[in-house]
Amino acid sequence: MSYQVLVVEDQPDIAELIKINLEQLDINCEIEQDGKQALKRALNKQYDVVILDVMLPSLSGLDICKSLRFEKPEQSIIMLTSKNSELDRVLGLELGADDYMTKPFSILELQARVKSQLRKVDLLNNIEKPKNINEPETLVFDTLTINIKHHQVIRDEIKIELTNLEFDLLLFLANSPGEVFSRTQLLDNVWGYQHAGYEHTVNSHINRLRNKIEINANEPKFIQTVWGVGYKFELKT
């Protein structure tokens, strides 16, 4: 069965371009131009990836992202923003988008970004993940518990809602406590691609993750910044 992608874009030529090129990857694409209708479809049907333009009739892509993330924390979302709209990109990430692309974009990059998200969907659904009897089901660090099997994070007995990408980022760091990773390394290992200029995407997601798992994000206990290098997971006492 092919993957299901919802393309929410009110410019027919761009929507059709995305559809044609993703169908080459055996991906079934549906197109929606209206914001309110797009949100309704995304909530009522299971899509592997939702590609969201920011500027839409009746409801913006940012509002859709916020609502969709609240109702479906596991939904993979890629935002489309204009080249000069850094604010939209930042807001999209803050509202829970897993990734974003700026217009105009290359077809190869579009396909790479979507495939990266689909790999994460496969991992989440245990489609490609190998079974390893020696692999721990949980990681425990003081008051923080990462349940790998059930894709859950609990701090002080309270369940914390994370997006797929936030969970993957946390798990990647926590699997190598004390090891420092550069932003480029995190892009390659968590996002699944390297792209110059996108290191600030890592910063945004680290900040979102800290706001969720740390008691005080300004004085993090778990995710530490190594200035001039990157980030590491190390329990600070």
N, C-alpha and C positions, 0 to 999 in steps of 0.2 A: 504494500500500500504506500502511495506517495505521501510526502509531507504536505501539510495544509498551511498556507500562508495567506493572511489577509493584508492587502495593500490598501491603505487609506490615503488617497491622493486625489485632489480635485482637479488637477491638470491631466486631461485624458492622455496626452502624448507621453507624459512621464510615467503615468500608471501603466500604460500599455507597454512601454519600453521595459519596465521592471518585470511585468508579467511574462513577456516573451523570453527574456533572458533567464528568469528563474525556472521556467518550464523546461529549459534545456537541461536542468539538473534534476529532472523528474519531480518537480515541485508543483503541486496544484495551487494556482493563485486565484483568489477572488478579489475583485476591486470594489471599493466603496468610496464615493465622493463626499457624502454628507457626514458631518461629525457625529450627530446624534444617532443616525442609523448605524454608523460604524461601531459605536459603543454597544448598541443593542446586539449587533451581530457577534461582536467579540465576547460578550457575556453569555450569549445563548448557544454558542458553538465553540468547539475545541479547536483552536489553531495552534500550530507549533510555534509560529512566529507572527507577530503583528508589526507591520512596517507603517509608521505614523508620520504623516506630514504635520507640521506645526499649524500652518494657516489653513483652516477648513471652514466651510459653511456651517452655521448653527452651533458648532461646538469645536473648540480648538484642540489640536493634538495634545497639548499639555494637559488640558482638562480630562481628555480621554485617558491619557497615561496615568494620571492621578487616580481616577475612578477604577480603571482596570487593575492597577497595582493593588488597590485596597480589596477588590473583590476576588482577584485571582493573583495572589502573591507569586505563584510559580510561572506566570505568563512571561514569555520572552518577548521583549519590545525593542525595536530599533527605531529611533527618531530620525526624521529628515529635516534638516534645518538649512537656512540660507547661509551662504559663505560668510557674510559679514555679521551674522547674528550670534555673537558669542553668548549673549544673555539667554537666548533660547536653548542653546546647547547645555549651559550650566543648569538652567531650570529643569530641562528634561532629565538630566542625570539626578538632580536633587529629588525629582518626583518619582524616580525609580526606573528610568529607561536603562536597559542593559547595555546599549550601545547607541551611537548616532553616526550619521553620515551628513556631509555638507554638500549642497548642490552648487555647481554641477559635480557629479561623481562618475568615476569610471565603472564600466560594467564588471571588470575583473574584481575590483574592490567590493562592489555590491555582492557579487557571488561569494567572495571570501568571507564577508561579514555574516551573510546569511548561513553559510555552511558552518561557520564557527558557532553560531547560536544553535544550529541543529545538532551539532555534536554534543552540546550541553544538554539538549533535550533528550538525546539518546542515553547519555550517562544517567540522567535523572530517572529515566524509565527503566534503567538496568538492562538496556538492549545490548549495549556493547561492553558494559562493565564486566570484566572477568570475575568469577567467584573465587575468593581466596579465603580458605578456612582460617588462615592465620591473621587475616586483616581485622583489626579491632572494629567493633560496631560503634564505640563511643570514645571520645577524647575528653579528658577532664582536667581542667586547669583551675584550681581553687574553686570559685563559685560559678565558673563557666563550664557548661557541658555541651559538647558538639556530638550529636547523635547522627553518625554517618548513614546508618541504615535507613533511618526515617527522615533524614534531611531536616533535622530540627536543631535549634540552638536554645539552650535554657540558661538563664543567669539568675541566681538567687531564687530558684524554683519558679521563675516566670518565663513563659515561652516568648521568644523574640522572633518576630516575623522578618525574614530576610528574603530578598529576591534570589533567583538562581545564581546570578553573578556574584552577589554579595556572599552567599554561602560558599561558592567555589573559591572566592578570594580568601575568605577566612580559613577554610579548610586547607588550602595550599600553604598558607603561612604557618598554620598550627601544626601541619605535618612535619615541619622542619623548624622546631623551636630554636631560637637563637641565631638562625642563619639569616643573613641580610640579603635581600633581593632588590635589584635596581628596578626602576619603573619599566624599563625595556624588557627585563626578564619576566616581570609580572604580566605585561601585555602578551608576551609570547606564550607563557604557560597557562594563564587564566583566560585571557580573551581569545587566544589561539592565533594571533598574528602580530607582526611587528610593523609599526608605521610611525615614521618620524613625525613629531609634532603632536602626538596623541598622549604624551606622558601625563598631561594634566587630567586626562580621563581617569587615570589611576588615582590621582590625588583626590578627585571628587568622590570616588567610590570608597576610598579609605576614610574620608571624612564622614560619609554616610554610615559606614560600618561602625565607626567609633561612636557616633551619636546613638547607635542602637545597642551596642554591647557594653560600652563603658559607662560607669556611673558618672564620671566626669570626663567628657571628651577632651577637655583642655589639659587634663592630667591623666593620660591613658595608662591603664594598668596592664593591658594585653598587647596592643599593637603599638610598637615604638617606632619613632622616626629616627633614622640614622642620617644626620644632616650631610648633604652632599653625595649621599650614596643611594638611599632608598628606605625600605621598611623591613622590620622583623617582628616576629611574634615572640615575646619574651615576658614572662610574668614578673611584673615589677612589685617588689615588696616594700 
